[in-house]
Amino acid sequence: MVRRDLGPALMRGIARDLKASIEYGLAHRHEALAHAKAFSRGMDDARTDQFVGMYVNGFTLDYGRDGRRAVEELLSRAQRAGLIPAPVAVTFVAAGH
């Protein structure tokens, strides 16, 4: 999540840097998992790999249309359930070059 008041250029720059970091982690999975292992609360390597894979994958780089709709639906349901006070207008920011 990036604050809108930072402006479009900075928002795109942040999205670009986050994407580059995720791409690096995916391309260097062994090193990324070694780092994550320090925070794995005693999980073995296979379980750490499985856990990280649930959160860092192709969807992390690009939600795609279905993923964007899923985020919007999740927030809508949260609002209807009273978990968040008002509807949320989501803006997906493409990484700038």
Secondary structure, DSSP 8 states (H G I E B T S, - for coil): ---GGG-HHHHHHHHHHHHHHHHHHHHTHHHHHHHHHTTSTT--HHHHHHHHHHHSSHHHH--HHHHHHHHHHHHHHHHHTTSSSS-----------
